[in-house]
Amino acid sequence: MATVTDNRGQSRFEIETDGEIAGTISYQRGKGEIALIHTEVEPRFEGQGLGSQLIRGALDAARAEGLAVLPFCPFVRSYIGDHAEYLDLVPEDRRAEFDL
């Protein structure tokens, strides 16, 4: 079972499976917002859906904290584009900037 955690010390969300960090999303926090910068999944874990689980976990955490999301990472941006239930996290006046 994979779990997503917020490693604030490293400014990244991590997904762990079988005791190993399989992927990360680096971020920068601002006042009332979080910029998701870069998503990376270790090559040996690719193709297992862990990247999508990681993004979902990060977006759910942002929602729980009441943070607006700035999806600078193309993978996060694409995920939001395919999952309209997360579009409201991106400020309406910034959606065009991210082609959303």
Number of C-alpha atoms within 10 A of each C-alpha: 6 15 16 21 15 17 12 12 6 10 15 21 23 27 25 18 15 9 10 10 16 22 23 26 22 19 22 13 15 10 7 11 18 20 17 26 17 16 21 16 19 12 9 8 14 13 9 9 10 22 24 13 16 27 24 18 19 26 22 15 16 17 15 9 11 13 21 20 24 23 25 16 19 14 18 25 20 14 18 21 15 11 11 11 9 16 17 13 21 20 14 11 7 12 15 9 11 15 9 15
